[in-house]
Every structure is written in C-alpha cells, then in structure tokens.
Amino acid sequence: MPNHEIVINEVQKDSEMHRVLELALEAGRVLLSNGAEIFRVEETIEHICKRFKIEEMDAFVMSNGIFLTAHDKGREIFAKVKHVPLAGTNLEIVTEVNNLSREISAGNVSVEEAFVRLRDIEQLPPKKNIELEMGAGIGSGVFCYLMGGNIYESIFTVLIGFLLYAIILFAARRQVSKIIINLVGGAFITVMALVVSNIPFPFEVTLDKMIIGCILPMIPGVAFVNAIRDIADSDFISGIVKLLDALLVFVYIAIGVGFVLSIYGGGLLL
Amino acid sequence: MIANIVCSFVGTIAFSILFNVPSKYYKYCGFTGMVGWMCLYFCSGVIKGPFATFLATLLVVLCSRIFAVWRKCPITVFLISGIFPLVPGAAVYYTAYNFVMNDLSLATDSGIHALKTAFAIVLGIVFVVSIPRQWFSIEYWKSRVSKKRVVS
C-alpha cells in the first residue's frame, strides 16, 4: 500500500520538523531571558532552522516574547508563542548558546544532542554570591578612586558597595520588585555615606565621591546597551521598552539618594 | 597615570563579574574598559566632556567588536563591561543632589550634562555597530587582496 507509506512518512517528517522548531524556540528563549539582543535571538533561530532544512519559517522576537511559525509546502506545521519573562543577566549562558548555535550550523550536533546540551547550559551555576559582592565592592571602590576620591573614601566605598550588593542579592532572592530594590539601594548608600562622613576622622572624607562610586553597581548597563543596539538594528519596540527600563532605574536611584539627602538637609522637615 | 591604567582595568573586571562574564574573557573586558577610560583621561582638559565620551565610546566599541570576532563570542560580553567607566554616574548624582538642595539651575546643568553624555554613548555605539561585520575578520581582507591580485 504505497499510499499508506506516504502518509506515515509525512507524519514522521512532521514530527521531526516539530522537534527542530522546538529546539530553535528553546534556544531563543534561553538567549532572550539571559540578556541577549533581539537580532542574536532571531539569527540563532534562523540558523538552526536552516541547518535542518526548514526554509519557510518566520520568527518575530520581542523583548519578552517569541512568536515562531513554520510552513512546509503550503501546510502549516508549527505555530507557537512563547512568553519569556525578563530574568537576570548571565553572559556566560549567552556565550555558550552562541557556541552551540555555531556548532549546529557547522553540522556537528544532532537535534537530540542539542536539546541535552541546551539543558546543561541552562543549569550552569551562576557565580557565587560572595564573588558578586566582592566584585561590586571592589568595582565601586576603584571607580570612586578614579573619579577623584582619596584612598580612605575608596576603602569605605568598597565596604558600602559590598554591603549594598549583599542587600540587592538578598532582596532579589525574595523576588522584591526592582523599583523597591533600586529605591532602597539608593537610600541605603546615602545613609551609609552620611554616617561615614559624619564620623570625625583625622583625614577628610567627603560624601559625593562615595555615593558616586556606590551608584555604579546598580546602573542597568545591560538594559541600556542592549536598548541602544536594538534601536540601531531598527527593533524599535524592544529598544524603547528596554530604554525605558534603564531610564526608570536611573530615576529610582536618584529618588532614593535624593530622599535621604533631603531629610538630612532638612528639606522635608521645613 | 599608572594608577589610572591599573584601576580602570581592575574596576572593569570587577563589574564584569556582576554580569557573569566567563572568566577566560576577563582580560579582554578589562582592556576594553581601560581603553575607554584612558581616552577620557587624555581628552580631559583638551576636548569638551560629551565629545570626549563619544571618542572613548568609539574606541570601546571598536575594541569589543575586534575581540568579539577574534574570540568568536557575542560582542555584548565586552561592550557592556567596557561601557561602564563612561557611564555618567556622577552627573546623575549631582542632578539628584542639586535638585533636593533646591538649586534648580545647577540641577538642570548636570541633568543635561548626563543626557548629553548618554547621547554621546548612543551615537558612538550606533556608529560602530553599523560597520559591516566582515570588515572585522582578517579572512575578508585576505580574500580581497587575493581577488585584486587575480584581477590585475
């Protein structure tokens, strides 16, 4: 029965294609939720589909969702919408998925193998909390020194930056909203800087350099840079959304800092 | 000056830890940030603020694109860490400070300065990102040279 065989073949081919498209979608999701740009997600999906001979496909990627459809000789074989909530940034995962996509394009990896590797990549452990805190502290202190602070201010900035990041990580683990984290972060560094600058040391400790140094770990660098790159690639919707995200974080930090300063300076107490 | 070089190198690496950059790329991230900061350092006093930031951004993005093609990894890794020394954190602080101290003219001054610097960074990134990708790979130029030889 030749007719029957054709049907079975078609079904088999369909399920294979489904698997490939699932892989493409999954790779796209992992990239997007770890801080990749829109065009990288689109390109990765396209590369994977091309490699496994799916020519008629359309991927529409936004900052928090992926829409993927595919046709085969006029028949619809795949249509899926994937919601991708914004998560933290992990450039290691982005790099690894990028390498995987290169290997898939070169034809060295099969579909099932790629699924396994993608799952392994997603479970890569992030850096330890203590490393992140040290990074934030040292970074703040060093930039405080570069912006013209003296050595004592820089040492205090290292301590404040370390504590600040410990608080941020603590709050992020309990899923406190980003607005609160940045407001409280801005207020916290100002309070700490005020405390330090009011202790009568034998050397000079000024307020502003310490606060400037401590602001830096909170600055939304990824959102800002990715927003610009998306806009440069004419992905305006995603670009504007991310730009707004970055600008609002700046505003929240400024409000947190300003609130404490105005209480201290007597601006609110008349 | 040596303090500036060392500090910007170390500081950029410290911040790249926050974004989970793989540790084998730390030295490139540090170098990118150092290039940007040293450009600002040499420009200060010669060129006005936002334009110096623009030049520094050009250098940073150029550096990170070269590294990205050379090490075959996403440009984001180097770009985000490298931009950090150029971010107008000080201007944001002075805006907030002068605003709550009711010194509105100074607040607008530093606010507009922050915006100008941000736009300088935007322009710098857009300029270099629009350069075609293959210009950064050596194979492309080699093949161009060999093509020219064949023609002549």
Interface residues (C-beta under 8 A of the other chain):
Chain A: G35 A36 E37 R40 T89 N90 L91 E92 I93 V94 T95 N98 N99 R102 P126 K127 E131 L132 M134 G135 A136 G137 I138 G139 V142 F143 Y145 L146 M147 Y165 D208 I211 I212 I215 L216 P217 I219 G221 V222 F224 V225 N226 I228 R229 I231 A232 D233 F250 I253 A254 I255 V257 G258 F259 L261 S262 G265 G267
Chain B: A3 N4 C7 S8 V10 G11 A14 F15 S16 I17 L18 F19 N20 V21 P22 Y25 W37 K72 C73 P74 T76 V77 L79 I80 S81 I83 F84 P85 V87 G89 A90 V92 Y93 Y94 T95 A96 Y97 F99 V100 M101 N102 I121 V122 I125 V126 V129 S130
